[in-house]
């Protein structure tokens, strides 16, 4: 398929994206997805904590992700933000003894939880910590947030919070920001000081392949540069909310009843091909 090489071509394709969003950006299409855990918490304070935990562990097989996130949340009780704010490491080390999620062991997850607690005690919320590192762009804020959290955890670089300066697309942190900043039927929101216009797409191999085939990416690897390019192309479609179409597009190929071939068929049909 030829790339959408011009802004005019991309703009003409917006009705197709809007139709996909209208049809599939619905909560009934979320499960199985770590996002589903955020719906169990009414307060933004708890959601931002749960969202960071769920997004940080969102690598590997979905079934394993859900088991791991569920185990961590069960250890934190009904109000995880308050629990971590008042608790020390020793209070949940025992509860998470033997925890393993691929590259993340019990010591790593407990260090991560300890960092969340430290951030909450110093800043009052994870949002305020993130905003404290804002220097005019989302990448710098992500870098500063990861640096601060890693410092709280006592490590320079954590697999749970990659840094944009390393060239990563930082998919999991971008996913976390989408959950917290956007507010619609799928993304629950809770953060007020960042605009959806500033977000970047949570780029993984699946979205990269879709975006490349639709002509939204010219690069060969799903890295930070590719995430930036895809985001800019989406920004031409929806400047105020460039990651708006992320969830609905990525249902194709994830849910059994929604194949990537079906997406491409809709794309061809919508463009009159």
C-alpha positions in Angstrom: 0.0 0.0 0.0 1.3 3.4 -0.9 2.2 5.7 2.0 0.0 8.7 2.8 2.7 10.9 1.5 0.9 14.2 1.9 -1.0 16.1 4.6 -3.9 16.3 2.2 -4.0 12.5 1.8 -3.8 12.0 5.5 -6.6 14.5 6.1 -8.8 12.8 3.5 -8.4 9.6 5.5 -9.7 11.0 8.7 -13.3 9.8 8.2 -12.0 6.2 8.1 -10.1 6.7 11.4 -13.2 8.4 13.0 -15.4 5.5 11.9 -13.0 2.9 13.5 -12.9 5.0 16.6 -16.6 5.3 16.8 -17.1 1.5 16.3 -14.3 0.2 18.6 -13.2 2.7 21.1 -15.6 1.2 23.7 -15.1 -0.4 27.1 -16.5 -3.7 26.0 -13.4 -4.2 23.8 -10.9 -3.6 26.6 -10.6 -7.0 28.2 -8.1 -8.6 28.3 -5.9 -5.6 28.8 -4.1 -4.2 31.9 -6.2 -1.0 31.5 -9.1 -2.9 32.9 -7.7 -2.7 36.4 -8.1 1.1 36.5 -11.8 0.8 36.3 -12.0 -0.7 39.7 -10.8 2.5 41.4 -13.0 5.6 41.7 -10.3 8.1 42.9 -7.8 9.6 40.6 -5.2 9.1 43.4 -5.6 5.4 43.3 -5.9 5.2 39.5 -2.6 6.9 38.9 -0.8 4.4 41.1 -2.6 1.4 39.7 -2.0 2.7 36.1 1.7 3.1 36.7 2.0 -0.4 38.1 -0.2 -2.0 35.4 1.6 -0.2 32.5 5.1 -0.9 33.9 4.3 -4.6 34.0 2.6 -4.5 30.5 5.2 -6.6 28.7 5.0 -10.3 27.8 1.9 -12.4 27.4 -1.4 -10.8 28.3 -2.5 -13.6 30.6 0.8 -13.4 32.6 0.5 -9.6 32.7 -2.9 -9.8 34.2 -1.8 -12.3 36.8 1.2 -10.3 37.8 -0.7 -7.0 38.1 -3.5 -8.6 40.0 -1.0 -10.1 42.5 0.6 -6.7 43.1 -2.7 -4.9 43.6 -4.0 -7.6 46.0 -0.9 -6.9 48.1 -1.7 -3.1 48.3 -5.4 -3.4 49.4 -8.4 -1.3 48.4 -6.6 2.1 48.5 -3.1 1.6 47.0 -2.1 5.2 47.0 -2.7 5.7 50.7 -1.2 2.4 51.5 2.1 3.1 49.7 2.2 6.7 51.0 2.2 5.4 54.6 4.0 2.1 54.2 7.7 1.1 54.2 9.3 -1.6 52.1 9.0 -4.2 54.9 5.2 -4.1 54.8 4.8 -5.5 51.3 8.1 -7.4 50.8 6.7 -10.4 52.5 3.4 -10.2 50.6 5.3 -10.2 47.3 7.9 -12.8 48.2 8.6 -15.0 45.2 7.1 -12.6 42.7 8.4 -13.0 39.2 7.2 -11.4 36.0 9.6 -12.2 33.3 12.6 -9.8 33.9 11.0 -8.3 37.1 11.6 -10.1 40.4 10.3 -9.4 43.9 13.1 -7.1 44.8 12.6 -5.0 41.6 8.8 -4.7 42.0 9.2 -3.8 45.7 11.8 -1.2 44.9 9.4 0.2 42.3 6.5 0.3 44.8 8.9 2.0 47.3 9.7 4.7 44.7 5.9 5.3 44.2 5.6 5.7 48.0 8.5 8.2 48.1 7.1 10.2 45.3 3.7 10.4 46.9 5.2 11.5 50.2 7.3 14.2 48.6 4.9 15.5 45.9 1.5 14.3 47.0 0.7 12.7 43.6 2.5 11.2 40.7 1.0 13.9 38.4 2.7 16.6 40.4 6.0 14.7 40.2 5.6 14.4 36.4 4.7 18.1 36.1 7.7 19.1 38.1 9.9 17.8 35.3 8.0 19.5 32.5 10.3 21.8 30.5 8.0 22.4 27.5 7.8 18.9 25.9 6.5 15.5 26.7 9.8 13.7 26.1 11.7 15.8 28.6 9.0 15.3 31.2 9.1 11.5 30.6 12.9 11.5 30.9 12.8 13.5 34.2 9.9 11.4 35.6 11.8 8.1 34.9 15.0 9.6 36.3 13.2 10.7 39.5 11.5 7.4 40.0 14.6 5.4 39.4 16.5 7.6 41.9 13.8 6.9 44.5 14.2 3.2 43.7 17.9 3.4 44.1 18.9 2.5 40.5 20.1 4.4 37.5 18.1 2.6 34.9 15.0 0.5 35.5 13.5 -1.9 33.0 10.1 -0.9 34.4 10.6 2.8 33.4 12.7 3.2 30.2 14.0 6.6 29.3 13.5 8.4 26.0 17.2 9.4 26.0 18.1 5.7 25.3 16.2 5.8 22.0 13.3 3.7 23.3 9.7 4.4 22.2 8.9 4.1 25.9 5.6 2.4 25.0 4.6 1.6 28.5 5.1 5.1 29.9 3.3 6.5 26.8 0.5 4.1 27.5 0.3 5.2 31.1 0.1 8.8 30.0 -2.7 8.0 27.6 -4.7 6.3 30.3 -4.2 9.2 32.8 -4.5 12.2 30.5 -7.2 11.2 28.0 -10.8 10.8 29.1 -13.4 8.9 27.1 -15.2 5.6 27.2 -11.9 3.7 27.3 -9.3 6.0 28.9 -10.4 6.9 32.4 -8.3 10.0 32.9 -7.6 11.7 36.2 -4.7 14.0 35.4 -5.7 17.7 34.6 -2.4 19.5 34.0 -1.3 17.9 30.7 -3.2 18.3 27.4 -3.9 15.2 25.2 -2.4 17.3 22.4 1.1 16.7 24.0 0.9 12.9 24.1 2.8 10.4 22.0 1.6 7.1 20.7 2.3 4.0 22.8 4.3 2.3 20.1 4.9 -1.4 20.0 5.5 -3.9 17.2 1.8 -4.4 16.6 1.0 -0.7 16.1 4.2 -0.1 14.2 3.2 -2.8 11.6 -0.3 -1.3 11.3 1.0 2.3 11.0 3.7 1.3 8.5 1.2 -0.5 6.3 -1.2 2.4 6.4 1.7 4.7 5.3 2.0 6.5 8.7 5.6 5.5 9.3 8.6 5.5 6.9 11.1 4.1 9.4 12.2 0.5 9.8 12.2 0.0 13.6 9.7 0.6 16.3 11.9 3.0 18.2 11.5 6.5 19.6 11.9 8.2 16.2 9.1 6.0 14.8 6.8 6.9 17.7 7.5 10.6 17.0 6.8 10.3 13.3 3.6 8.3 13.8 2.4 10.8 16.4 3.0 13.7 14.0 1.1 12.0 11.3 -1.8 11.4 13.7 -1.5 15.0 14.8 -2.4 16.1 11.2 -5.6 14.0 11.6 -6.4 15.3 15.1 -4.2 18.0 16.4 -5.9 18.2 19.8 -5.7 14.5 20.5 -3.1 12.6 18.3 -3.3 9.3 20.2 -7.1 9.2 19.9 -7.1 6.3 17.4 -4.5 4.1 19.2 -6.9 1.9 21.2 -9.4 1.2 18.4 -6.7 0.5 15.8 -4.8 -1.9 18.0 -7.9 -4.0 18.6 -7.3 -5.4 15.2 -5.0 -8.4 15.5 -5.5 -8.5 19.3 -9.1 -9.6 19.6 -9.9 -12.8 17.8 -12.9 -11.4 16.0 -11.0 -8.4 14.7 -8.3 -9.3 12.2 -5.7 -7.0 10.7 -6.9 -8.2 7.2 -10.4 -6.8 8.1 -8.8 -3.4 9.0 -7.0 -3.2 5.7 -10.1 -4.2 3.8 -12.0 -1.3 5.5 -9.1 1.0 4.7 -9.2 0.1 1.0 -13.0 0.4 0.9 -13.0 3.7 2.7 -10.5 5.2 0.3 -12.4 3.9 -2.7 -9.9 1.3 -3.8 
